[in-house]
Amino acid sequence: MPDTQTKSTTKPLSADDLSAVIAIDKATSCTSRRGYFEKRLKAARLDQVRRLTRSG
């Protein structure tokens, strides 16, 4: 019987991962949503800056 358990690791996404995320999404949805992901990345960066400035 084949081993169906696969070990994988995860890491937080970074801006460097944007192209790969877009490619995976396009492969599964058959459409590019580059603008959507760029907007989400920008919002996440702004949120991070806001949290850092409040905690300082």
Secondary structure, DSSP 8 states (H G I E B T S, - for coil): --------------GGGHHHHHHHHHHHHSS--HHHHHHHHHHHHHHHHHHHHHH-
